[in-house]
Amino acid sequence: MNTVQAEITFPSGQTLQLVEGDITLETTDAIVNAANKVLQHGAGVAGAIVRRGGAIIQKESDRWVRLHGPVTHAVPAWTPAGALPCRFVIHAVGPAWGDGGEDAKLAAAVTGSLNVAESLSLSSLALPAISTGVFGFPTKHAATVILQALKDYFSAHPESRLNQVRLVLFDAPTLADFLHVWHDHFAA
C-alpha cells in the first residue's frame, strides 16, 4: 500500500506529495517510467512496469521508437498502461551520472513529463526517482533537482489541469534522502 509521507499544496491549489510505495500500484492518470532512450524496459522501474502492466507496454514502446526515433530528455514518449491501474505510462529518459549536464537533463526529463501529462489533459501523475537507479545519479542530488523542477513548473503553470503530482519512492534510503531535501525546500 502506498503511503503519503509529506505533502504540500501550492497557492494555485496544486498538490505535491512524497509517497512511499510501488509506482506500479498508483491510480493516478499516468505514471512516469525511468526509461532509456530506446525504451527497452528490462530492469529497475521500467522492468517492474512491464512485468505488472504486460507486454503491450514494450510493444507500444517499440512502436514509438520506430515512428519517432530515440527518446530525448526533454520530450518523453508515452504509451497506454496495459494492465496497470493508471491510463498512461510516460517514458522519461533521465541522464546517466557522469555524462555531463546531468542537472539540466534531469530537470528537462521532469518538466518534459509534466508537459506530456498536460498535453494529454491529465489531472494526476506519479513519478519515480528518475536516474537514481542504474543511471547512478546520487539520490540527494537528484531529489534537489527533481523537487526544484516541480516547484518551478507549478510556479510557472498555476492554471495547469495537472493538480496532483506524487513522487513515489520504493525503498527506505531513497525515501529518507528525498524527505531530507523536501524539508530543505518546503520548510516554513
N, CA, C and O of each residue as an XYZ file, in Angstrom:
752
protein
N       0.842     -1.189      0.000
C       0.000      0.000      0.000
C       0.881      1.243      0.000
O       1.827      1.327      0.783
N       0.589      2.188     -0.848
C       1.362      3.412     -0.946
C       0.890      4.406      0.109
O      -0.308      4.603      0.311
N       1.868      5.029      0.779
C       1.573      5.899      1.910
C       2.195      7.274      1.717
O       3.394      7.385      1.462
N       1.386      8.318      1.839
C       1.884      9.690      1.735
C       2.735      9.994      2.960
O       2.292      9.820      4.095
N       3.973     10.454      2.717
C       4.901     10.799      3.796
C       5.041     12.312      3.995
O       5.393     12.773      5.081
N       4.764     13.068      2.948
C       4.821     14.533      3.028
C       3.936     15.087      1.911
O       3.750     14.452      0.873
N       3.399     16.273      2.146
C       2.501     16.877      1.161
C       2.553     18.382      1.290
O       2.662     18.929      2.388
N       2.472     19.046      0.142
C       2.361     20.498      0.128
C       1.347     20.878     -0.941
O       1.313     20.288     -2.021
N       0.521     21.874     -0.625
C      -0.408     22.430     -1.593
C       0.064     23.840     -1.907
O       0.234     24.664     -1.009
N       0.272     24.111     -3.192
C       0.744     25.409     -3.634
C      -0.420     26.396     -3.666
O      -1.577     25.974     -3.665
N      -0.138     27.708     -3.695
C      -1.213     28.703     -3.726
C      -2.222     28.483     -4.857
O      -3.382     28.877     -4.742
N      -1.783     27.860     -5.936
C      -2.665     27.582     -7.077
C      -3.631     26.430     -6.806
O      -4.550     26.183     -7.587
N      -3.411     25.718     -5.676
C      -4.242     24.568     -5.345
C      -3.651     23.246     -5.790
O      -4.189     22.188     -5.464
N      -2.552     23.286     -6.528
C      -1.885     22.064     -6.972
C      -1.154     21.420     -5.800
O      -0.559     22.103     -4.967
N      -1.212     20.081     -5.753
C      -0.647     19.335     -4.630
C       0.536     18.493     -5.093
O       0.499     17.852     -6.143
N       1.579     18.515     -4.282
C       2.753     17.676     -4.484
C       2.883     16.771     -3.265
O       2.872     17.239     -2.126
N       3.007     15.470     -3.517
C       3.111     14.507     -2.426
C       4.373     13.674     -2.575
O       4.802     13.359     -3.685
N       4.956     13.326     -1.444
C       6.064     12.384     -1.374
C       5.477     11.095     -0.802
O       4.947     11.078      0.309
N       5.581     10.015     -1.580
C       4.874      8.775     -1.267
C       5.860      7.626     -1.156
O       6.751      7.482     -1.993
N       5.701      6.816     -0.133
C       6.467      5.578     -0.009
C       5.637      4.453     -0.606
O       4.497      4.232     -0.198
N       6.212      3.738     -1.579
C       5.458      2.640     -2.141
C       5.932      2.197     -3.506
O       7.085      2.400     -3.886
N       5.019      1.591     -4.230
C       5.280      0.958     -5.517
C       4.547      1.738     -6.602
O       3.317      1.789     -6.600
N       5.276      2.339     -7.519
C       4.667      3.172     -8.559
C       3.718      2.375     -9.443
O       2.794      2.950    -10.020
N       3.920      1.067     -9.565
C       3.039      0.262    -10.417
C       1.654      0.079     -9.816
O       0.760     -0.444    -10.480
N       1.462      0.502     -8.565
C       0.152      0.417     -7.915
C      -0.601      1.745     -7.940
O      -1.730      1.829     -7.457
N       0.008      2.761     -8.490
C      -0.599      4.101     -8.488
C      -1.831      4.160     -9.386
O      -1.847      3.616    -10.491
N      -2.855      4.831     -8.885
C      -4.095      5.017     -9.631
C      -4.198      6.425    -10.218
O      -5.283      6.851    -10.616
N      -3.090      7.142    -10.274
C      -3.060      8.442    -10.937
C      -3.371      8.237    -12.422
O      -3.357      7.106    -12.908
N      -3.648      9.311    -13.132
C      -3.940      9.204    -14.566
C      -2.785      8.573    -15.332
O      -2.999      7.821    -16.282
N      -1.562      8.881    -14.917
C      -0.373      8.319    -15.569
C       0.729      8.142    -14.545
O       0.739      8.783    -13.495
N       1.653      7.258    -14.875
C       2.887      7.126    -14.107
C       4.048      7.402    -15.056
O       3.924      7.256    -16.272
N       5.165      7.799    -14.485
C       6.370      8.037    -15.265
C       7.296      6.845    -15.094
O       7.522      6.362    -13.985
N       7.818      6.389    -16.204
C       8.801      5.324    -16.240
C      10.174      5.952    -16.408
O      10.362      6.807    -17.274
N      11.127      5.543    -15.597
C      12.518      5.963    -15.764
C      13.112      5.093    -16.874
O      13.523      3.957    -16.637
N      13.149      5.641    -18.076
C      13.450      4.853    -19.266
C      14.828      5.162    -19.851
O      15.478      6.143    -19.490
N      15.247      4.286    -20.771
C      16.405      4.594    -21.609
C      15.884      5.114    -22.943
O      14.694      4.997    -23.235
N      16.765      5.685    -23.747
C      16.329      6.396    -24.956
C      15.714      5.506    -26.036
O      15.029      6.004    -26.929
N      15.953      4.192    -25.962
C      15.355      3.287    -26.955
C      14.208      2.467    -26.355
O      13.715      1.527    -26.978
N      13.796      2.831    -25.152
C      12.624      2.255    -24.483
C      12.668      0.729    -24.381
O      11.669      0.050    -24.617
N      13.833      0.207    -24.030
C      13.949     -1.220    -23.741
C      13.814     -1.376    -22.232
O      14.698     -0.957    -21.484
N      12.726     -1.969    -21.782
C      12.332     -1.976    -20.380
C      12.703     -3.295    -19.704
O      11.843     -4.154    -19.505
N      13.969     -3.457    -19.353
C      14.394     -4.728    -18.798
C      14.542     -4.769    -17.295
O      14.218     -5.785    -16.679
N      15.021     -3.698    -16.681
C      15.362     -3.744    -15.260
C      14.776     -2.534    -14.538
O      14.180     -1.653    -15.157
N      14.953     -2.509    -13.226
C      14.548     -1.372    -12.411
C      13.074     -1.053    -12.533
O      12.240     -1.946    -12.678
N      12.759      0.246    -12.472
C      11.376      0.712    -12.557
C      10.748      0.257    -13.873
O       9.605     -0.199    -13.897
N      11.499      0.382    -14.962
C      10.971      0.015    -16.283
C      10.584     -1.456    -16.331
O       9.522     -1.802    -16.848
N      11.432     -2.316    -15.801
C      11.128     -3.743    -15.777
C       9.902     -4.047    -14.936
O       9.063     -4.862    -15.319
N       9.800     -3.390    -13.790
C       8.641     -3.601    -12.908
C       7.346     -3.148    -13.588
O       6.309     -3.796    -13.445
N       7.406     -2.048    -14.320
C       6.219     -1.543    -15.016
C       5.749     -2.534    -16.073
O       4.552     -2.799    -16.185
N       6.676     -3.080    -16.846
C       6.293     -4.037    -17.894
C       5.814     -5.354    -17.286
O       4.858     -5.953    -17.781
N       6.467     -5.805    -16.224
C       6.015     -7.054    -15.580
C       4.576     -6.925    -15.084
O       3.783     -7.851    -15.250
N       4.237     -5.814    -14.491
C       2.888     -5.633    -13.960
C       1.896     -5.204    -15.037
O       0.743     -5.635    -15.020
N       2.326     -4.368    -15.962
C       1.421     -3.824    -16.971
C       1.243     -4.705    -18.193
O       0.256     -4.573    -18.917
N       2.192     -5.606    -18.429
C       2.066     -6.524    -19.547
C       2.935     -6.149    -20.741
O       3.460     -5.040    -20.840
N       3.063     -7.113    -21.637
C       3.926     -6.979    -22.816
C       3.483     -5.860    -23.748
O       4.284     -5.375    -24.546
N       2.218     -5.437    -23.664
C       1.727     -4.368    -24.526
C       2.533     -3.088    -24.336
O       2.688     -2.314    -25.281
N       3.048     -2.852    -23.129
C       3.832     -1.638    -22.878
C       5.122     -1.684    -23.684
O       5.494     -0.685    -24.299
N       5.816     -2.824    -23.695
C       7.032     -2.936    -24.500
C       6.708     -2.862    -25.983
O       7.431     -2.223    -26.747
N       5.623     -3.511    -26.395
C       5.221     -3.486    -27.804
C       4.946     -2.049    -28.264
O       5.408     -1.639    -29.329
N       4.203     -1.296    -27.472
C       3.897      0.096    -27.827
C       5.138      0.983    -27.745
O       5.262      1.949    -28.498
N       6.048      0.661    -26.842
C       7.307      1.412    -26.746
C       8.150      1.186    -28.000
O       8.707      2.129    -28.562
N       8.236     -0.068    -28.431
C       8.975     -0.376    -29.666
C       8.369      0.374    -30.846
O       9.089      0.908    -31.690
N       7.052      0.410    -30.899
C       6.352      1.125    -31.967
C       6.686      2.615    -31.922
O       6.927      3.234    -32.959
N       6.701      3.187    -30.716
C       7.021      4.614    -30.562
C       8.401      4.907    -31.145
O       8.565      5.854    -31.914
N       9.386      4.101    -30.781
C      10.750      4.333    -31.253
C      10.838      4.165    -32.778
O      11.547      4.922    -33.442
N      10.134      3.196    -33.324
C      10.111      3.034    -34.791
C       9.555      4.281    -35.475
O      10.069      4.708    -36.509
N       8.507      4.862    -34.900
C       7.855      6.026    -35.504
C       8.579      7.346    -35.246
O       8.615      8.215    -36.116
N       9.159      7.497    -34.043
C       9.690      8.793    -33.618
C      11.201      8.814    -33.398
O      11.788      9.889    -33.267
N      11.830      7.660    -33.357
C      13.259      7.610    -33.059
C      13.507      7.598    -31.561
O      12.563      7.572    -30.771
N      14.779      7.615    -31.168
C      15.110      7.585    -29.741
C      14.485      8.758    -28.979
O      14.318      9.853    -29.516
N      14.153      8.503    -27.742
C      13.510      9.495    -26.883
C      14.581     10.417    -26.289
O      15.665      9.965    -25.920
N      14.269     11.701    -26.201
C      15.202     12.676    -25.629
C      14.831     12.969    -24.170
O      13.769     12.572    -23.691
N      15.723     13.664    -23.488
C      15.441     14.049    -22.105
C      14.227     14.967    -22.025
O      13.381     14.803    -21.146
N      14.138     15.925    -22.931
C      13.109     16.964    -22.840
C      11.754     16.548    -23.409
O      10.741     17.176    -23.103
N      11.722     15.498    -24.233
C      10.461     15.110    -24.876
C      10.220     13.611    -24.640
O      10.580     12.780    -25.473
N       9.609     13.280    -23.504
C       9.323     11.881    -23.204
C       8.300     11.274    -24.174
O       7.518     11.981    -24.811
N       8.337      9.963    -24.260
C       7.341      9.203    -25.017
C       6.188      8.861    -24.076
O       6.298      9.032    -22.862
N       5.092      8.383    -24.638
C       4.000      7.885    -23.794
C       3.320      6.729    -24.502
O       3.256      6.669    -25.730
N       2.813      5.811    -23.685
C       2.111      4.635    -24.191
C       0.904      4.363    -23.305
O       0.802      4.902    -22.203
N      -0.017      3.522    -23.790
C      -1.072      3.036    -22.899
C      -0.432      2.256    -21.748
O       0.723      1.839    -21.836
N      -1.186      2.066    -20.682
C      -0.650      1.466    -19.458
C      -0.896     -0.033    -19.330
O      -0.526     -0.629    -18.318
N      -1.510     -0.653    -20.330
C      -1.744     -2.085    -20.235
C      -2.611     -2.419    -19.026
O      -3.669     -1.820    -18.830
N      -2.164     -3.370    -18.221
C      -2.922     -3.830    -17.060
C      -2.679     -2.994    -15.800
O      -3.221     -3.320    -14.744
N      -1.891     -1.943    -15.881
C      -1.653     -1.079    -14.717
C      -2.934     -0.321    -14.365
O      -3.794     -0.144    -15.228
N      -3.078      0.127    -13.122
C      -4.296      0.838    -12.724
C      -4.376      2.287    -13.209
O      -5.376      2.961    -12.962
N      -3.340      2.773    -13.895
C      -3.367      4.113    -14.478
C      -3.737      4.006    -15.958
O      -3.905      2.900    -16.472
N      -3.866      5.131    -16.644
C      -4.242      5.117    -18.064
C      -3.050      5.139    -19.005
O      -3.092      4.539    -20.079
N      -1.981      5.833    -18.604
C      -0.814      6.020    -19.471
C       0.479      5.797    -18.697
O       0.530      5.912    -17.472
N       1.530      5.471    -19.466
C       2.896      5.474    -18.944
C       3.667      6.497    -19.771
O       3.719      6.409    -20.997
N       4.257      7.456    -19.089
C       5.109      8.456    -19.732
C       6.548      7.992    -19.519
O       6.985      7.801    -18.385
N       7.273      7.815    -20.610
C       8.625      7.246    -20.560
C       9.647      8.385    -20.625
O       9.934      8.910    -21.700
N      10.194      8.760    -19.461
C      11.145      9.859    -19.358
C      12.572      9.313    -19.318
O      12.876      8.386    -18.567
N      13.425      9.896    -20.126
C      14.824      9.488    -20.168
C      15.629     10.408    -19.271
O      15.820     11.586    -19.571
N      16.093      9.852    -18.172
C      16.960     10.611    -17.288
C      18.407     10.433    -17.703
O      18.735      9.512    -18.452
N      19.275     11.315    -17.217
C      20.688     11.226    -17.577
C      21.436     10.188    -16.744
O      21.064      9.886    -15.610
N      22.484      9.661    -17.330
C      23.424      8.826    -16.571
C      24.418      9.759    -15.884
O      24.907     10.716    -16.483
N      24.705      9.466    -14.632
C      25.653     10.276    -13.870
C      27.022     10.171    -14.538
O      27.496      9.074    -14.833
N      27.649     11.321    -14.772
C      28.966     11.360    -15.387
C      28.939     11.711    -16.861
O      29.995     11.875    -17.472
N      27.739     11.832    -17.457
C      27.634     12.163    -18.882
C      27.785     13.657    -19.163
O      27.952     14.055    -20.316
N      27.729     14.475    -18.130
C      27.803     15.922    -18.308
C      26.423     16.539    -18.427
O      25.529     15.969    -19.053
N      26.253     17.702    -17.826
C      24.976     18.409    -17.897
C      23.829     17.678    -17.231
O      22.666     17.860    -17.594
N      24.163     16.847    -16.254
C      23.146     15.983    -15.645
C      21.991     16.753    -15.018
O      20.836     16.357    -15.173
N      22.275     17.833    -14.320
C      21.197     18.577    -13.655
C      20.176     19.088    -14.670
O      18.971     18.928    -14.477
N      20.655     19.697    -15.742
C      19.752     20.236    -16.761
C      18.979     19.116    -17.449
O      17.795     19.274    -17.747
N      19.630     18.000    -17.702
C      18.960     16.874    -18.365
C      17.889     16.262    -17.468
O      16.811     15.907    -17.945
N      18.180     16.134    -16.164
C      17.188     15.584    -15.243
C      16.009     16.538    -15.095
O      14.857     16.106    -15.105
N      16.287     17.817    -14.958
C      15.201     18.802    -14.870
C      14.350     18.769    -16.143
O      13.126     18.884    -16.076
N      14.997     18.614    -17.299
C      14.264     18.537    -18.568
C      13.386     17.295    -18.615
O      12.272     17.355    -19.137
N      13.857     16.170    -18.082
C      13.057     14.938    -18.068
C      11.811     15.108    -17.196
O      10.728     14.646    -17.556
N      11.969     15.768    -16.055
C      10.825     16.012    -15.161
C       9.846     16.979    -15.825
O       8.649     16.699    -15.896
N      10.347     18.106    -16.306
C       9.484     19.096    -16.944
C       8.820     18.522    -18.192
O       7.646     18.782    -18.453
N       9.574     17.745    -18.959
C       9.000     17.105    -20.141
C       7.862     16.167    -19.784
O       6.856     16.107    -20.492
N       8.017     15.432    -18.688
C       6.948     14.531    -18.227
C       5.693     15.315    -17.863
O       4.579     14.911    -18.196
N       5.882     16.428    -17.183
C       4.748     17.275    -16.807
C       4.080     17.858    -18.057
O       2.854     17.948    -18.125
N       4.888     18.251    -19.037
C       4.332     18.790    -20.284
C       3.534     17.732    -21.041
O       2.477     18.034    -21.596
N       4.028     16.496    -21.070
C       3.280     15.421    -21.727
C       1.959     15.189    -20.996
O       0.910     15.050    -21.625
N       2.016     15.149    -19.656
C       0.784     14.969    -18.876
C      -0.213     16.077    -19.197
O      -1.406     15.816    -19.353
N       0.264     17.292    -19.293
C      -0.601     18.423    -19.630
C      -1.182     18.252    -21.032
O      -2.367     18.509    -21.244
N      -0.362     17.820    -21.990
C      -0.845     17.657    -23.366
C      -1.892     16.548    -23.470
O      -2.726     16.565    -24.375
N      -1.851     15.596    -22.559
C      -2.840     14.518    -22.521
C      -4.060     14.883    -21.669
O      -4.955     14.059    -21.482
N      -4.097     16.117    -21.155
C      -5.185     16.624    -20.303
C      -5.360     15.808    -19.028
O      -6.482     15.548    -18.593
N      -4.237     15.409    -18.434
C      -4.285     14.618    -17.208
C      -4.369     15.530    -15.995
O      -3.920     16.675    -16.032
N      -4.946     15.012    -14.922
C      -5.018     15.793    -13.688
C      -4.100     15.244    -12.601
O      -3.867     15.917    -11.597
N      -3.566     14.014    -12.787
C      -2.682     13.460    -11.761
C      -1.573     12.635    -12.404
O      -1.753     12.027    -13.459
N      -0.416     12.633    -11.735
C       0.782     11.990    -12.264
C       1.641     11.492    -11.113
O       1.762     12.158    -10.084
N       2.237     10.318    -11.291
C       3.186      9.784    -10.307
C       4.544      9.612    -10.979
O       4.637      9.085    -12.088
N       5.597     10.063    -10.295
C       6.965      9.962    -10.810
C       7.833      9.161     -9.846
O       7.622      9.213     -8.634
N       8.813      8.415    -10.376
C       9.808      7.769     -9.526
C      11.014      8.698     -9.334
O      11.003      9.838     -9.799
N      12.020      8.219     -8.669
C      13.279      8.948     -8.504
C      14.121      8.714     -9.764
O      15.050      7.906     -9.764
N      13.780      9.428    -10.821
C      14.408      9.257    -12.136
C      15.936      9.358    -12.025
O      16.470     10.252    -11.368
N      16.611      8.433    -12.674
C      18.073      8.378    -12.823
C      18.838      7.902    -11.593
O      20.064      7.808    -11.640
N      18.153      7.600    -10.500
C      18.881      7.223     -9.274
C      19.201      5.737     -9.198
O      19.923      5.314     -8.295
N      18.686      4.944    -10.115
C      18.963      3.507    -10.119
C      20.201      3.203    -10.944
O      21.304      3.632    -10.607
N      20.013      2.465    -12.021
C      21.139      2.026    -12.844
C      21.882      3.194    -13.487
O      23.029      3.024    -13.901
N      21.268      4.376    -13.586
C      21.955      5.531    -14.168
C      22.879      6.226    -13.165
O      23.629      7.124    -13.548
N      22.839      5.825    -11.881
C      23.830      6.235    -10.896
C      23.773      7.654    -10.377
O      24.733      8.107     -9.754
N      22.689      8.377    -10.608
C      22.572      9.755    -10.118
C      22.476      9.715     -8.590
O      21.616      9.009     -8.062
N      23.326     10.446     -7.862
C      23.236     10.450     -6.391
C      21.844     10.896     -5.939
O      21.314     11.895     -6.426
N      21.267     10.153     -5.015
C      19.865     10.336     -4.663
C      19.552     11.725     -4.109
O      18.587     12.350     -4.550
N      20.336     12.223     -3.159
C      20.037     13.552     -2.600
C      20.159     14.633     -3.667
O      19.367     15.575     -3.705
N      21.142     14.491     -4.517
C      21.323     15.467     -5.593
C      20.126     15.411     -6.559
O      19.606     16.448     -6.968
N      19.700     14.199     -6.916
C      18.528     14.033     -7.787
C      17.289     14.615     -7.121
O      16.477     15.261     -7.783
N      17.136     14.395     -5.829
C      15.973     14.933     -5.113
C      15.937     16.455     -5.219
O      14.875     17.040     -5.430
N      17.086     17.092     -5.074
C      17.156     18.549     -5.181
C      16.722     19.013     -6.562
O      15.934     19.951     -6.685
N      17.233     18.363     -7.601
C      16.900     18.753     -8.974
C      15.424     18.493     -9.271
O      14.743     19.350     -9.835
N      14.935     17.326     -8.896
C      13.544     16.951     -9.178
C      12.566     17.870     -8.449
O      11.611     18.361     -9.050
N      12.798     18.102     -7.165
C      11.890     18.963     -6.398
C      11.904     20.400     -6.914
O      10.864     21.056     -6.959
N      13.079     20.886     -7.301
C      13.152     22.246     -7.851
C      12.413     22.326     -9.183
O      11.717     23.307     -9.445
N      12.557     21.311    -10.021
C      11.850     21.301    -11.306
C      10.332     21.300    -11.090
O       9.596     21.979    -11.806
N       9.876     20.538    -10.106
C       8.436     20.502     -9.807
C       7.945     21.853     -9.283
O       6.901     22.346     -9.711
N       8.701     22.447     -8.356
C       8.330     23.774     -7.842
C       8.277     24.795     -8.971
O       7.341     25.591     -9.053
N       9.280     24.770     -9.835
C       9.326     25.719    -10.949
C       8.130     25.531    -11.874
O       7.542     26.509    -12.336
N       7.766     24.279    -12.146
C       6.636     24.010    -13.025
C       5.336     24.544    -12.419
O       4.565     25.225    -13.095
N       5.099     24.234    -11.149
C       3.873     24.691    -10.511
C       3.815     26.223    -10.447
O       2.746     26.812    -10.608
N       4.964     26.861    -10.212
C       5.001     28.328    -10.187
C       4.694     28.921    -11.557
O       3.994     29.927    -11.664
N       5.226     28.286    -12.612
C       5.046     28.806    -13.969
C       3.689     28.453    -14.573
O       3.246     29.098    -15.523
N       3.027     27.430    -14.025
C       1.768     26.951    -14.613
C       0.666     26.800    -13.554
O       0.166     25.695    -13.344
N       0.288     27.886    -12.893
C      -0.754     27.766    -11.867
C      -2.111     27.374    -12.444
O      -2.983     26.904    -11.713
N      -2.292     27.564    -13.741
C      -3.568     27.230    -14.390
C      -3.616     25.787    -14.891
O      -4.632     25.355    -15.435
N      -2.547     25.056    -14.714
C      -2.455     23.696    -15.244
C      -3.578     22.806    -14.715
O      -3.974     22.901    -13.553
N      -4.082     21.936    -15.602
C      -5.057     20.918    -15.179
C      -4.396     19.869    -14.296
O      -5.071     19.167    -13.542
N      -3.098     19.767    -14.390
C      -2.345     18.798    -13.599
C      -2.312     19.302    -12.156
O      -1.494     20.153    -11.804
N      -3.209     18.767    -11.326
C      -3.330     19.317     -9.974
C      -2.792     18.409     -8.878
O      -2.806     18.784     -7.706
N      -2.316     17.212     -9.243
C      -1.701     16.345     -8.233
C      -0.507     15.625     -8.856
O      -0.626     14.948     -9.877
N       0.648     15.793     -8.210
C       1.850     15.063     -8.598
C       2.350     14.324     -7.364
O       2.474     14.893     -6.279
N       2.632     13.046     -7.561
C       3.115     12.198     -6.474
C       4.502     11.676     -6.837
O       4.677     11.061     -7.889
N       5.483     11.916     -5.978
C       6.808     11.311     -6.121
C       6.761     10.009     -5.344
O       6.672     10.019     -4.117
N       6.820      8.892     -6.048
C       6.657      7.580     -5.418
C       8.028      6.908     -5.307
O       8.693      6.640     -6.307
N       8.423      6.648     -4.075
C       9.761      6.134     -3.787
C       9.661      4.754     -3.153
O       8.928      4.553     -2.184
N      10.400      3.813     -3.709
C      10.245      2.401     -3.382
C      10.982      1.958     -2.123
O      10.454      1.153     -1.356
N      12.190      2.469     -1.895
C      12.996      1.943     -0.787
C      13.255      3.002      0.281
O      13.207      4.203      0.014
N      13.528      2.534      1.487
C      13.691      3.420      2.645
C      14.848      4.413      2.486
O      14.668      5.581      2.830
N      16.028      4.014      1.983
C      17.109      5.000      1.838
C      16.754      6.134      0.865
O      17.079      7.294      1.122
N      16.094      5.805     -0.243
C      15.698      6.842     -1.194
C      14.656      7.761     -0.566
O      14.732      8.981     -0.711
N      13.696      7.184      0.122
C      12.685      7.985      0.815
C      13.339      8.925      1.820
O      12.978     10.100      1.887
N      14.293      8.428      2.603
C      14.967      9.258      3.609
C      15.696     10.428      2.945
O      15.635     11.553      3.439
N      16.380     10.173      1.839
C      17.083     11.247      1.136
C      16.106     12.288      0.594
O      16.347     13.489      0.716
N      15.012     11.837      0.000
C      14.024     12.780     -0.531
C      13.359     13.563      0.594
O      13.111     14.759      0.442
N      13.065     12.918      1.715
C      12.472     13.636      2.842
C      13.410     14.722      3.365
O      12.973     15.822      3.702
N      14.692     14.406      3.429
C      15.683     15.383      3.891
C      15.666     16.615      2.978
O      15.607     17.746      3.461
N      15.718     16.397      1.685
C      15.722     17.502      0.731
C      14.360     18.207      0.727
O      14.296     19.430      0.608
N      13.274     17.438      0.856
C      11.925     18.009      0.929
C      11.855     19.062      2.028
O      11.356     20.165      1.803
N      12.351     18.728      3.213
C      12.289     19.655      4.348
C      13.118     20.913      4.077
O      12.757     22.001      4.526
N      14.234     20.770      3.340
C      15.020     21.946      2.969
C      14.244     22.839      1.997
O      14.337     24.063      2.091
N      13.490     22.262      1.075
C      12.748     23.008      0.060
C      11.463     23.629      0.582
O      11.089     24.728      0.173
N      10.785     22.924      1.488
C       9.437     23.319      1.846
C       9.257     23.674      3.326
O       8.126     23.808      3.793
N      10.356     23.827      4.063
C      10.254     24.206      5.470
C       9.670     25.619      5.572
O      10.001     26.513      4.793
N       8.801     25.780      6.547
C       8.126     27.085      6.706
C       9.056     28.111      7.299
O       8.660     29.259      7.502
